[in-house]
Amino acid sequence: MQLTKLMAGMALNTEELHEIEITGLAADSRLVKPGYIFAALPSSQKESSTDGRNFISEAINNGAVAILAPEGTELDDKTCLLLHENPRRHLAELAATFYERQPKNIAAVTGTNGKSSVVSFSKQIWTKLGIVSASIGTLGVDSEGLDIQSSLTTPDPIELHKLLSELEDKNINSIAIEASSHGLDQHRLDGVNIQAAAFTNLSHDHLDYHLNTNEYFNAKAYLFEQLLPEEGTAVLNSDSAEFDKLYSICRDKGQNILTFGQNASDIQIDCLDSVPEGLRVCLNIFGKPYETHIPLIGSFQAYNALAALGLIIALGSNIDDAFSALANLNGIKGRVELIGRLQNGSRVFVDYAHTPAALESLIISVKNHSKGNLNLVFGAGGDRDSTKRAKMGEIAFKLCDRVFITDDNPRNENPSSIRKQILSGCPNAIEINNRATAIEQAISQLSKDDILIIAGKGHETGQIVGGQIIPFDDTDVAASTIIELGGELK
């Protein structure tokens, strides 16, 4: 593709290179090949990531024919310099133009909790309707014929637009994407043709990055204020504290609005009851009554399912057909995932809950399915928002019968200090630094009909200690312990 086709009012340091052929884009100098544009992105003020401007020479040596950089950047040679006041945003726009093709129906989901489940449920509903689809997020890319893992909830714009183009080439026209606050703040979804966007909830998380809750909300709201077009549909949780603000934003933009929840006018919850193997849900959808059994544990999963239902309806599917698919939803790995049972009827679950609100919602919901005591194993990640640790301890102290405090992903922090902060809110907890040992002891102490929740890491298959990722899977440890004790896996 010619450089001029990619240009959008950019300033150049030469008039001679407008017609050079661009063969690719990269924001990592090590990935640059001949003919590439290298995006020399500055370090975010909120992160200590490497400044791309320090690697311009390496990128040019690797074959870069143009450099995208912040205004004020200068080059010693004649390499084409593309200056922009917001190079992160413009990189996304360049990626959208370079890869050109995108699926017809794209839905995005934002919120503190539930994003992974909502995009998975959306794909499951589409599949039930015979629509070839994909989901993109924390768990990677889930689509027929593709198995792609990603380390980010929302991939970088180059990776994302390349992926969207590949999906379109395979005639996969319906996509659900997780939109993390980091991804939105860093413009990773700019240039994506989003037709429907859902908001799940907002609670305490990522304040190490966003600094305060207002900034955190604004990052989420960017999806509706800037990325969802006027003709798009906003699918909003009417029971969230942020509903009124988001409703006003979407109304003022002239977007279609579809609400779900107990206070909703479109997909209204009339009953939500916990039953032994799931949820009994009664709905009023645009004035018509519906009732179903959703085979998922936790009332919050009903909200995730309804957010997905709202997106599917917003993108044109038949309401009755989409609703019928709710009865066949499967939970995703590491989200209230039942690992197995012991002979005494006690059950073991693994979940990703790592925020105060998510942990509280999880415990309360699972308690409704329990006849025995509620036991919990959890920790907190290092190099992340430390203010939530004591709060999570307080929640565990208030709601659980027995608590084991252990290590999560300590990263570069002292694990003992992290545990101490949690213990300040849960002084009666059992402290075991080794996570595997904590899980094993917690399972071995379960009594008749008890429930154990192993929270914090969910689907993760490694534990980050210092700069190393040590292979570790909560599910594997729990499963092997259950088998050793004569129990059975799900």
C-alpha positions in Angstrom: 0.0 0.0 0.0 1.3 3.5 -0.9 2.2 5.8 1.9 -0.1 8.5 0.5 -3.1 6.2 1.0 -2.2 5.9 4.7 -1.7 9.6 5.2 -4.3 11.7 7.0 -3.0 15.3 7.2 0.3 14.2 8.7 3.4 16.4 8.6 6.5 15.0 6.8 10.1 16.0 7.0 10.6 15.6 3.2 8.5 15.9 0.1 10.2 13.1 -1.8 9.0 9.9 -0.1 5.2 10.2 -0.4 4.9 7.3 -2.9 7.0 4.8 -1.0 5.4 1.4 -0.7 4.5 0.3 2.9 4.6 -3.4 3.6 3.7 -3.5 7.2 3.4 -1.7 10.6 5.2 -2.4 13.9 5.5 -0.7 17.3 8.3 -3.1 18.3 11.6 -2.3 16.5 12.5 -6.0 16.7 9.5 -6.8 14.5 10.4 -4.3 11.8 11.0 -5.6 8.3 11.9 -3.7 5.0 9.1 -1.4 4.0 7.6 -1.1 7.4 6.4 2.0 9.3 7.8 2.0 12.8 5.5 3.6 15.5 7.9 5.2 18.0 5.4 5.5 20.8 6.3 7.5 23.8 6.1 6.0 27.3 2.7 6.4 28.8 2.8 8.8 31.8 0.9 6.1 33.6 3.2 3.2 32.9 7.0 2.7 32.9 7.0 1.1 29.5 9.9 1.6 27.1 9.9 4.8 25.0 9.8 3.8 21.4 11.8 6.9 20.3 14.9 5.2 21.8 14.6 2.5 19.2 14.2 4.5 16.0 17.8 3.8 14.8 17.3 0.0 15.3 14.0 0.2 13.4 15.7 2.0 10.5 18.5 -0.5 10.5 15.9 -3.3 10.2 14.3 -1.6 7.2 11.8 0.9 8.4 11.0 3.4 5.6 8.9 5.7 7.8 8.7 6.6 11.4 5.5 7.6 13.2 6.4 9.7 16.2 5.1 12.5 18.5 5.3 16.1 17.4 8.8 17.5 18.1 10.6 14.4 17.2 13.6 14.9 14.9 15.7 12.5 12.7 19.3 12.8 11.6 18.7 11.0 8.3 16.2 11.3 5.5 13.9 8.6 6.6 10.3 9.7 6.3 9.0 11.2 9.6 5.3 11.1 10.3 4.5 13.5 13.2 1.3 13.4 15.1 0.0 14.9 18.4 -1.4 11.5 19.4 0.6 8.8 17.7 -1.1 6.0 19.6 -4.5 7.0 18.2 -3.0 7.5 14.7 -1.3 4.1 14.8 -4.8 2.6 15.2 -6.1 4.6 12.3 -3.2 3.6 10.1 -3.7 -0.1 11.1 -7.4 0.2 10.2 -6.5 1.7 6.8 -3.7 -0.7 6.1 -5.6 -3.9 6.9 -8.9 -2.4 5.4 -11.3 -5.3 5.8 -13.3 -5.8 9.0 -16.2 -8.1 9.9 -19.7 -6.7 9.4 -21.0 -7.1 13.0 -18.6 -6.1 15.7 -19.6 -5.8 19.4 -17.4 -4.5 22.2 -17.8 -5.0 25.9 -16.4 -2.9 28.7 -16.7 -2.9 32.5 -14.6 -4.0 35.5 -16.0 -7.5 35.7 -17.7 -9.9 33.2 -16.1 -8.9 29.9 -14.7 -12.3 29.2 -17.9 -14.1 30.0 -20.0 -11.7 27.9 -17.9 -12.0 24.8 -17.9 -15.8 25.2 -21.6 -16.0 25.7 -22.1 -13.8 22.7 -20.2 -16.2 20.5 -22.0 -19.2 22.0 -25.4 -17.6 21.2 -24.3 -16.8 17.6 -23.1 -20.3 17.2 -26.4 -21.7 18.4 -28.1 -19.5 15.8 -25.8 -20.9 13.1 -23.8 -17.7 12.7 -20.1 -18.2 12.3 -18.5 -15.9 14.9 -15.5 -15.2 17.1 -14.7 -13.7 20.5 -11.5 -11.8 21.3 -10.2 -11.1 24.8 -8.4 -12.3 27.9 -8.7 -15.9 26.9 -7.3 -15.3 23.4 -9.3 -15.7 20.2 -12.1 -18.2 20.1 -13.2 -19.0 16.6 -13.6 -22.0 14.3 -10.3 -22.8 12.6 -8.3 -20.3 14.7 -6.4 -20.8 17.9 -4.6 -17.5 18.8 -3.5 -16.6 22.3 -3.0 -13.0 23.5 -1.3 -11.7 26.6 -3.6 -8.6 26.6 -7.3 -8.3 27.2 -7.5 -6.0 24.3 -4.8 -6.6 21.6 -2.6 -3.8 20.3 -4.1 -2.0 17.3 -1.8 -3.6 14.8 -2.5 -7.1 16.1 -6.2 -6.4 16.4 -6.7 -4.9 12.9 -4.7 -7.7 11.3 -6.8 -10.2 13.2 -10.1 -8.6 12.1 -8.9 -8.6 8.5 -8.0 -12.4 8.8 -11.4 -13.1 10.3 -13.2 -11.3 7.5 -11.2 -13.2 4.9 -12.5 -16.4 6.5 -16.1 -15.1 6.3 -16.4 -14.7 10.0 -18.6 -11.7 10.2 -19.8 -11.5 13.8 -17.2 -10.6 16.5 -17.3 -9.8 20.2 -14.3 -8.0 21.6 -13.3 -7.2 25.2 -12.6 -3.5 25.6 -10.4 -3.0 28.7 -9.9 0.4 30.3 -6.1 0.2 29.4 -7.0 -0.7 25.8 -9.4 2.2 25.5 -7.1 4.7 27.1 -4.3 3.6 24.8 -6.5 3.8 21.7 -6.2 0.1 20.8 -9.8 0.0 19.5 -9.7 3.2 17.6 -10.6 2.5 13.9 -12.7 -0.6 14.7 -16.1 -0.4 13.2 -18.1 -1.1 16.3 -21.9 -1.4 15.9 -22.9 -2.3 19.4 -21.2 -1.8 22.8 -22.1 -3.2 26.2 -21.3 -1.9 29.7 -21.3 -4.4 32.6 -20.3 -2.6 35.8 -17.7 -0.5 37.4 -15.9 -1.2 40.6 -12.5 -0.7 42.4 -9.7 -1.8 40.1 -6.7 -0.5 38.1 -6.3 2.6 40.2 -2.6 2.1 40.0 -3.0 3.1 36.3 -6.0 5.4 36.2 -5.2 7.2 39.5 -8.9 7.8 40.5 -12.3 6.4 39.9 -13.4 9.3 37.7 -10.5 8.8 35.3 -11.3 5.0 35.3 -14.9 5.7 34.4 -13.9 8.1 31.6 -11.7 5.5 30.1 -14.6 3.1 30.0 -17.0 5.8 28.7 -14.6 6.5 25.8 -16.1 3.4 24.1 -19.5 5.2 23.9 -18.3 8.8 23.6 -15.8 8.3 20.8 -15.9 4.8 19.3 -19.6 3.8 19.1 -21.2 5.7 16.2 -24.5 7.6 16.3 -26.3 4.7 14.6 -24.8 2.2 17.0 -26.5 0.6 20.0 -25.4 0.9 23.6 -26.4 -2.1 25.8 -26.4 -0.8 29.4 -26.8 -2.4 32.8 -29.6 -0.4 34.3 -28.7 -1.6 37.8 -25.2 -0.2 37.8 -24.4 3.0 39.7 -23.0 4.5 36.4 -26.2 3.9 34.4 -27.5 7.4 34.5 -24.2 9.0 33.4 -23.8 6.5 30.6 -27.4 6.8 29.5 -27.0 10.6 29.2 -23.8 10.2 27.2 -25.4 7.8 24.7 -28.7 9.7 24.5 -26.8 13.0 23.8 -24.9 11.2 20.9 -28.2 10.0 19.5 -27.3 6.3 19.9 -29.8 3.5 20.2 -30.0 2.4 23.8 -31.0 -1.1 25.0 -31.2 -1.7 28.8 -31.0 -4.8 30.8 -31.4 -5.5 34.6 -34.1 -5.3 37.3 -34.7 -1.6 36.5 -34.5 -2.0 32.8 -37.2 -1.0 30.3 -36.0 -3.4 27.5 -34.7 -6.7 29.0 -36.1 -6.6 32.5 -35.4 -9.2 35.2 -38.6 -10.2 36.9 -37.1 -13.1 38.9 -33.6 -14.4 39.5 -33.4 -17.5 41.7 -30.4 -19.7 42.5 -31.2 -23.4 42.0 -28.9 -26.4 42.6 -27.4 -26.5 39.1 -27.8 -22.9 37.9 -30.3 -20.0 37.8 -34.0 -19.6 37.2 -34.5 -16.4 35.3 -37.8 -14.7 34.4 -37.6 -11.8 31.9 -39.8 -9.3 30.3 -38.3 -8.5 26.9 -39.9 -5.5 25.1 -43.2 -6.4 26.9 -43.2 -10.1 26.3 -42.6 -12.6 29.2 -39.9 -15.2 29.0 -38.6 -17.8 31.5 -35.5 -20.1 31.3 -32.9 -22.0 33.3 -29.4 -20.8 32.8 -26.9 -23.6 33.7 -24.4 -21.2 35.4 -23.5 -20.6 39.1 -23.8 -17.0 40.4 -26.5 -14.4 39.9 -23.9 -12.1 38.3 -23.7 -14.6 35.4 -27.3 -13.8 34.6 -26.3 -10.2 34.0 -23.4 -11.3 31.8 -25.8 -13.5 29.8 -28.3 -10.7 29.4 -25.5 -8.3 28.3 -24.6 -10.8 25.6 -28.3 -11.3 24.7 -28.6 -7.5 24.3 -25.7 -7.3 21.9 -27.0 -10.2 19.8 -30.5 -8.5 19.6 -28.8 -5.2 18.8 -27.0 -6.7 15.9 -30.2 -8.0 14.3 -30.8 -11.6 15.5 -34.3 -12.8 16.3 -35.2 -12.3 20.0 -36.9 -15.7 20.5 -34.1 -17.6 18.9 -31.4 -15.7 20.8 -33.2 -16.1 24.1 -33.5 -19.9 23.6 -29.7 -20.2 23.5 -29.4 -19.0 27.1 -30.4 -22.4 28.3 -27.3 -23.9 26.7 -24.6 -21.5 27.8 -21.3 -22.9 29.1 -19.2 -21.1 31.6 -15.6 -20.2 30.6 -12.4 -21.5 32.0 -11.6 -19.9 35.4 -14.9 -18.2 35.8 -16.9 -19.9 38.6 -15.5 -23.1 37.1 -16.5 -26.3 39.0 -13.4 -28.5 39.2 -14.8 -31.4 41.1 -16.4 -32.9 44.2 -15.2 -34.9 47.2 -17.0 -38.0 48.4 -18.6 -35.9 51.2 -20.4 -33.8 48.6 -18.1 -30.7 49.0 -17.3 -28.8 45.8 -14.3 -26.9 44.5 -14.5 -23.9 42.2 -11.8 -21.8 40.5 -12.5 -18.1 39.7 -10.7 -15.1 38.3 -12.2 -12.6 40.9 -9.4 -10.2 41.8 -11.3 -7.0 42.8 -13.3 -6.3 45.9 -16.6 -6.1 44.0 -16.0 -9.3 42.0 -14.9 -11.2 45.1 -17.9 -10.1 47.1 -20.4 -10.8 44.2 -18.7 -14.2 43.7 -18.9 -15.3 47.4 -22.5 -14.1 47.8 -23.7 -15.8 44.7 -21.9 -19.1 45.3 -23.2 -19.1 48.9 -26.7 -19.3 47.6 -25.8 -22.7 46.1 -24.3 -24.1 49.3 -25.7 -26.1 52.2 -22.3 -26.2 54.0 -19.6 -23.7 54.9 -17.9 -21.4 52.4 -14.1 -21.6 52.2 -11.8 -19.3 50.3 -8.2 -19.3 49.0 -6.9 -16.1 47.5 -4.1 -13.5 47.4 -3.5 -10.3 45.5 -1.2 -9.4 42.6 2.0 -7.4 43.1 2.8 -4.2 41.3 -0.9 -3.4 41.0 -3.4 -1.3 43.0 -2.5 -2.0 46.6 -5.5 -0.1 48.1 -7.9 -3.0 47.3 -6.0 -5.6 49.3 -7.3 -4.8 52.8 -10.8 -4.3 51.3 -10.7 -7.8 49.8 -9.6 -9.1 53.2 -12.5 -7.4 54.9 -14.9 -9.0 52.4 -13.5 -12.5 53.0 -13.6 -12.0 56.8 -17.3 -10.9 56.6 -18.6 -13.5 54.2 -16.5 -16.7 54.5 -16.3 -19.4 57.2 -12.6 -20.2 56.6 -10.1 -18.2 54.6 -6.6 -19.1 53.4 -4.4 -16.1 52.4 -1.6 -17.1 49.9 0.4 -15.7 47.1 -1.1 -14.6 43.8 1.3 -13.1 41.2 3.7 -11.2 43.6 5.8 -9.9 40.6 8.4 -7.5 42.0 6.8 -6.9 45.4 7.6 -8.7 48.7 4.9 -11.5 48.9 4.9 -11.3 52.7 4.0 -7.6 52.5 1.1 -8.3 50.2 -0.3 -11.0 52.4 0.1 -8.7 55.5 -2.0 -6.0 53.8 -4.8 -8.6 53.1 -4.5 -10.0 56.6 -5.1 -6.5 58.0 -8.7 -6.9 56.8 -9.0 -10.6 57.7 -7.0 -11.3 60.8 -8.4 -14.8 61.4 -7.2 -16.1 58.1 -4.8 -19.0 57.7 -1.6 -17.7 56.0 0.2 -20.1 53.7 2.7 -18.5 51.3 2.9 -21.5 48.9 -0.2 -21.4 46.7 -0.2 -25.1 45.9 0.0 -26.0 49.6 -2.8 -23.6 50.5 -5.0 -25.2 47.9 -4.2 -28.7 49.0 -4.8 -27.9 52.7 -8.0 -26.1 52.0 -9.4 -29.0 50.0 -8.4 -31.6 52.5 -10.3 -29.7 55.3 -13.6 -29.5 53.5 -16.6 -31.0 55.3 -19.9 -32.3 54.1 -21.5 -30.1 51.4 -18.9 -27.3 51.9 -17.8 -25.2 49.0 -14.2 -24.0 48.3 -13.5 -21.0 46.0 -9.9 -20.6 44.8 -9.9 -17.0 43.6 -7.7 -14.6 41.8 -5.9 -16.4 38.9 -8.7 -18.2 37.2 -7.6 -19.3 33.7 -3.9 -18.3 34.2 -1.3 -21.0 33.7 1.6 -19.3 35.3 2.6 -17.5 38.5 4.7 -14.3 38.1 7.4 -14.1 40.7 10.0 -11.4 40.1 10.7 -11.4 36.4 9.8 -15.0 35.9 6.7 -16.8 35.0 6.6 -20.2 36.8 4.2 -22.8 35.4 1.2 -22.9 37.7 -2.5 -23.7 37.3 -5.0 -23.5 40.1 -7.2 -26.0 38.2 -4.4 -28.6 37.9 -3.5 -28.4 41.6 -7.2 -28.6 42.7 -7.9 -31.5 40.3 -5.0 -33.6 41.4 -5.8 -33.0 45.1 -9.4 -34.0 44.5 -8.4 -37.2 42.8 -5.9 -38.0 45.6 -8.7 -37.6 48.2 -10.9 -40.0 46.3 -13.2 -37.4 44.7 -14.3 -37.0 41.2 -13.8 -34.3 38.6 -16.7 -32.5 37.0 
